[in-house]
């Protein structure tokens, strides 16, 4: 296949959209497909990834992120590349233009829904304007041949909004990089000594430090005996988080990637996810792959990823969050049992397996477009 990937976010920006796009490109290359990328312009955007060219279009900055703007270059790039299918990652302005261009060219398009629009509208107090946001999203996704949602929760949101032609597609996890065996690595032991100087149980949050992640909620863990807190990541909400967590024994490791990130997971005893606006929750999968029990909100993506009482807990409020973390901090055997169950739960979610499902969705979208083309009758 020839796949044109149009993403509202790409390197060097690191987030869930970028990460999944990079993994998809790697699997496309491994399977022998051809691809190209179109993304918003930003400093240090790579010219290629996984052997595929990366093209950029003009963008404007919004809250530290480049937002791609509609540009005639998008249509030209698609026409020149002649893709079999368009992959629109978290489509907004740039993705909407690409989907429209694909329709004009008779090319199938698969839109990947990755933003909690309802949560975004609520957090930014859009009020009645939230309905307009949903109408915009419906317009964008209804232009696509198929929309893929990452969780049952996000699928339900899209169905309520009236978006048609839906299917579910989750996310993969690197089962080799994130592995319980990392606990014996030199780097993980070094992190462990730093985070737990007196043998404390280490409770960790890993992810972007942004308002929607609600990391400030960890203040409810104050006073739990024998616990230390580790926060890995950075972002615009860091001053607020540091202020809220000031009374706790907390260590900030900053943003980590690659082997350092895998070692940081391995240095934890349990993982806490705090945000209620996750359409999926990739860090939850990475924690489970690392053999950690997970405590996460009973909302959004984690509902599909955490089996209550088996590989972690799901909380409805800060009181439950505190009680669940306290129970795990005080019971090493329970942490071990839940961590092993979490690892087993993700063994069938390698990126190769998950992208195999995606490529099948590509084929289905392509077949739908082919079937809709008028049949030529020869004289």
N, C-alpha and C positions, 0 to 999 in steps of 0.2 A: 504493500500500500504506500501511497504518497500522502502524508499527513501534514497539514498546515496547523501549527499550534499558535493560537493567538491568546496571549495571557495578559491580564491587567497588572500582573506583578511578575518580576523576574529578578535574577541576580543583578547586583549584589544584595538587593533586599531579600531578607530571609523570613519567610512566614509559611503558613500551611499551603498557600497557593503555589508559591515558588517551589517548595519542596516536592509537592506532588507532580508538578510539571517536569522537574528535573528527573524524577524517577521514571516517569512515562517516557521521556526522551531516551533515557538509558535502555529501557526495555525495547523501545522501537529499534534502536541501534542493534541490540543483541539479537532481535528477531529478523534482522536484515531489511527492515522497511526504510523508506526515505522520509525525511521530514525537514521542516524549516520552522523558525520561531519568529513571531512578530510581537514586540513588547514596547512599553513606554521608554523613551530615552531617559537616561540617568547616567551620572558619572560611573565609570568602571563597569558598565554592562559588557559582558564578554562578547566577542565577535562570533563565537561558535560555542556549542555545547554538545557533547557526545558525538562530535563529528558533524553536526548539523549547523548551518548558518543561522545567525541571530540578527534580525533586522529591527531597527528601532524607529519609532515615529515620535513627533513632537509631543511633549507632555507638560503639564503644569503641576506644581507642588501643592499637595493638600495634606496637612498634618504629617509632614516629613515623608510622605510617599509620593512618587510620581504618578500622575493620572494621565493615561494616554488620551489624546484628543483625536477625533475623526480627521482623517487625512486621505487625499486621493491616492497616496502611496500604497495604502492597504489594498485597494482594489487592483492596482497594477501588480503588486507582489503576488497576490493570489492568482491573477490571470497568467502571469509568467510561470509560476510554479506548477499550475494545473494539478491541484491536489485531488485525491479521491474523496477525502473527508476533511472537514475543518473541526479541530478540537478547540473550543472556546472556553478558557479557564476563567471561572468567576466573571462572566461577561458583564460589562457596564458600557461605557461610551465606546471604547475601542472594540470590545467584543460584539456590541450591537451592530457596528458598521461592518465588521467582518462577516457576521451572519447574513446580513443583507446582501453583501457582495457575493457570498457563496450561493445564495438563492438565485441571484441573477445569472451566475455561471452554471447553475444546475448541479451544484456540489452539495453533498450531504453535510450536515453540521450537527455536532454533538456538544451541547452546552453543559458545563460542569458547575453545579450550584455549590458554592462554598461559603457564603456569607449569611449570617443570621440577620435577615432584614428586619424581622419583627423586633429582635433585641436591640438592633442598632437604632431603629426609630424610637423605641421606648427610652433608651438611654439618653438620646439626644433631644428628648421631649418634643418630638414632632407633632404629637397630638393628632388632630384631624389630618395633618399632612402625611401621616403614616400611610393612609389609604392611597395617596398619590404615589408614594414610594412603591407600594405593592403593584399599582397599575403599571408603573414603569418597568418593574421587574417582570411582570406577566407579559408585557409587550416584547421585551427582549427575548424571553425564553420561548414564547409562542412562535417566534420566527425560526427557531431551530427545529431540525428534524426530530431530535430527541434531547431531553434534559435528564441528566443523571444527578441524583441526590445521594449524599453519603450516609444517611441514617433514616430510620423510620420516622423520627421526629421531623426532620427537614422535609421528608417526602410528604408528610401530613400537612405541613405548613403550605407547601406548594399546591397541594390538592385543594385546600381551603381557598387559596388565592385564585383558583381556577386555571392554573397552568396545566396544559395538556401534554400528552405524549411523554410520560414519566417512567423512569425505572430507577432502581437503586444500584449504586456502585460505591463500595467502601474504599478504604485506602490500605495499602500494604505497609509492611514494616520490615526493616532489615534484621533478619533473624540471626545473622552472623555477627554484625556489629554490636547489637544489643543482646547480650547473652549473660546468664548467671555466672559463667566461668570468668567473666571480667573481674570478679571480686578478688581474684588472686593476682591480678596484674600489679606491677610496680606502681603505675600511675594511680590506680584505684586505691591502693593501700596508702599512698601519699595523701590523696584527698581525704581518706578516712581518718588518718591521724590528725589532719588539720581540722576536720569538722567535728571530730569526737575525741578530744584530748583526754577525757576521763572515762571513755567507754560509754558515753551516752548513746541513746537511740536517736538516729538521725532521721528527721522528717523533712522531706524535700519537696519544693515546687520547682519545676523546670518549664520555662516558656517565656513568652513576651510579657514585659511588664507594662501593661496598658490598662486603661480604665475598664474595658469590657472583661478583663481577666479577673478582676475583683480580688487581687492578691491581698489587699488590706484585710480581708476576712480572716486571715491567719492569726490576727491579734487575739482571736478567741481561744487560742491554744496557750495563752499565758498561764504560767503556774503549773503546767503538767510536769510532774517530777521525772527526772531522768531523761529529759528530751532536749535535743538541740535542733534548731531549724536551719535549713540550707535553702537559699534562693539562687537559682541559676537563670540568667537572662538579663536583658536590659530593655529600656523603652521609656516612653514619655511619662509614665506614672511612677517612676522610681522615687522621686522626692516624697510623694504621698505615701508610698509603701514603706519607705524608711522611717517616716514619721510615725505611721501607725504601728510598726513592729518594734519601735525603739525599746519597749520594756522587755522584749523577749531575747533569749540567747540565740542570735541569728548571725549567720555568716553569708555574705554576698560573694558569689564567685564570678559574676559578670556573664557575658555571653560566651558560650563554649560551642564548639562544633567538632565533628569528626571523632577521633579516638578520645579526645578530652571529654566530650559530651558523654560518650559511652561509659567512660571511667567514672564520671560524676554520678550517673545513674547507679553504677555498681557500688558506689560508696554510700548509698542511702539504705535505710532499713524499710521505709515505706514512702509512698508517693501520694501527694495531695494535689488534686486539681480543684480550682476554686471558681472558675467562671461558669455561668449558666447559659452563655450564648454560643456554645460550640456546636457547629453543625456536625462535627465528627469527634475530634479529640485525639489527635495523633500522639501526643505525649503520653496519653493513657496506654496506648498500644506499646510504645517504646518502654514504658515502665514494666508492663506485663512481660514483654520479651526479655527484660533484664531480670525477671524473677522477683518482682516487687508486688506486694499488695497495694491496691489503689483505693483511695477515698475520694469520691467525686460527687458533684451535684446530681440529684435525681431529675435531670433535665437535659434535653438535647442529645448530642451524640453519645455521652457516657452511658445512657440507658441501654444502648446496644452492646457496649463494650465491657461493662462491669456486671457480673452476676452476684447479686447481694448475698453476703455470707459465704460465698465460695471463693472468689478471687479478690474480694474487696467489699466496700460498703458504699451506699448511695445516701447522701444526706439532703434533707429538705430545708434546714435552717442551721444557723451557727451553733446552736445548742447540740444538735445531732452531730455536726462536724466535730465538735470538741469531744463528745462522748465516744465517737468511733475511733478517733485518733488515740485517745487515752487508752481505750481497750487494746489497741494494737501495740502501743508503746509498752504496755505492761505484760504482754504475752508473746514471747519469742517463738514458741511453737506454733501459735496461730499465724504469725507473720510468715513463717516458713511454709506452712501448709497453703496459705492463700497465694504466696509468691509462686509456688510450684504449679498451682492451678492456673494462675495467670499466664505462665509460660506455655502450658498446654493449650490454653484457649487461643493463642495466636499462631500456633504452628502451621496452620493452613492459610496464613495471610501474608505469605512472602510477596514481594512486589512482582515477581514473575507470575505468580498465580493470579493476583489481582489484576495485573495488566492483561493477562489472557482474557479475563472477563471483559475488560475495556475494549479490546480489539474485536471481540465478538459483538459488542454494542456498535462499534464502527461498522462492521459488516452488515448488521441489521439495518442501520440508518442508510447505508449505501444501497441496499436492496430495496428499501422503501422508496428512495428517490428514483431508482431505475424503474420500479413498477409504475410510478406515477407519470413517467414520460409518455407522451403520445406515441402510438405505434404507427410507423410509416407503412402505407400500403403501396406496393409497387404496381405500376400500370401493367 
